[in-house]
Amino acid sequence: MLFKLFRVIQGRGWPSDSSFLLANAQIVDYPIVYCNESFCKISGFTRAEVMQKSCRCAFMVGELTDKETIKRIDEILENHYQDQFEILLYKKNSKFKPLSN
């Protein structure tokens, strides 16, 4: 199933340097089931560190991440609708200390 989805994504003509995550919307808190190599390069996290974490990416939220955008993400996921936004997330090796949950 995941392989089929990945082939569909590749077939869309997205640039190979596009960074993305895939999450399972049928499980509570939408765990990440795949992240591509570009995401790992950009974020500094390995696949093993990302897999099964919530797609909310709380592990990448830091002191300058907009709190209203975080609330908006929660609302989007709860209500199952689409939206588009920008959010400041922190790399693994960031000099800013992420907020603790």
C-alpha positions as CSV (number, residue, x, y, z in Angstrom):
1,M,0.0,0.0,0.0
2,L,2.7,2.5,1.0
3,F,4.7,1.6,-2.1
4,K,1.7,2.2,-4.3
5,L,1.2,5.6,-2.7
6,F,4.8,6.5,-3.1
7,R,4.6,5.6,-6.8
8,V,1.6,7.9,-7.2
9,I,3.5,10.7,-5.5
10,Q,6.5,10.2,-7.8
11,G,4.1,10.2,-10.8
12,R,2.8,13.6,-10.0
13,G,6.0,15.2,-11.2
14,W,7.0,16.7,-7.9
15,P,10.6,17.9,-7.8
16,S,12.9,15.2,-6.3
17,D,14.1,17.7,-3.7
18,S,10.5,18.2,-2.3
19,S,10.4,17.4,1.4
20,F,7.3,15.5,2.7
21,L,5.9,13.2,5.4
22,L,3.1,10.7,5.1
23,A,0.9,10.0,8.0
24,N,-1.8,7.3,8.8
25,A,-5.1,9.1,9.2
26,Q,-6.8,5.9,10.4
27,I,-4.8,5.9,13.7
28,V,-5.2,8.3,16.6
29,D,-2.8,11.3,16.4
30,Y,-1.9,10.5,12.8
31,P,1.5,8.8,13.2
32,I,4.1,9.4,10.5
33,V,4.6,6.3,8.4
34,Y,7.1,7.7,5.9
35,C,9.4,10.6,5.4
36,N,11.5,11.1,2.3
37,E,15.2,11.6,2.2
38,S,14.9,15.3,1.5
39,F,12.9,15.7,4.7
40,C,15.7,14.0,6.6
41,K,18.4,16.2,5.0
42,I,16.5,19.4,5.7
43,S,15.4,18.6,9.3
44,G,18.5,16.7,10.5
45,F,16.3,13.9,11.8
46,T,16.7,10.3,10.6
47,R,13.7,8.2,9.5
48,A,14.0,6.1,12.7
49,E,13.6,9.3,14.8
50,V,10.6,10.5,12.9
51,M,8.6,7.3,12.3
52,Q,5.5,6.8,14.4
53,K,5.7,10.4,15.9
54,S,2.6,12.5,15.4
55,C,2.3,14.4,12.1
56,R,1.8,17.5,14.2
57,C,5.6,17.5,14.4
58,A,5.7,18.7,18.0
59,F,9.3,17.5,18.2
60,M,10.2,20.3,15.8
61,V,8.3,23.1,17.5
62,G,10.4,25.8,19.3
63,E,10.1,29.1,21.1
64,L,9.5,31.1,17.9
65,T,6.9,28.8,16.4
66,D,3.6,30.6,16.2
67,K,1.1,29.2,18.8
68,E,-1.9,30.2,16.7
69,T,-0.6,28.1,13.8
70,I,-0.2,25.1,16.1
71,K,-3.8,25.5,17.2
72,R,-4.8,25.8,13.5
73,I,-3.1,22.5,12.7
74,D,-4.9,20.8,15.6
75,E,-8.2,22.1,14.3
76,I,-7.5,21.0,10.7
77,L,-6.7,17.5,11.8
78,E,-9.7,17.2,14.1
79,N,-12.1,18.5,11.5
80,H,-10.5,16.7,8.5
81,Y,-10.2,19.6,6.1
82,Q,-7.5,21.0,3.9
83,D,-5.6,24.2,4.5
84,Q,-2.4,25.8,3.6
85,F,-0.1,27.7,5.9
86,E,3.5,28.5,6.8
87,I,5.0,27.4,10.1
88,L,8.5,27.8,11.6
89,L,9.8,24.4,12.6
90,Y,13.2,23.7,14.1
91,K,15.9,21.4,12.8
92,K,17.3,18.7,15.0
93,N,20.6,20.5,15.3
94,S,19.1,23.9,15.9
95,K,20.7,26.3,18.3
96,F,17.2,27.2,19.6
97,K,15.9,25.0,22.4
98,P,12.6,23.3,21.4
99,L,9.6,23.7,23.7
100,S,9.0,20.8,26.0
101,N,5.6,19.1,25.7
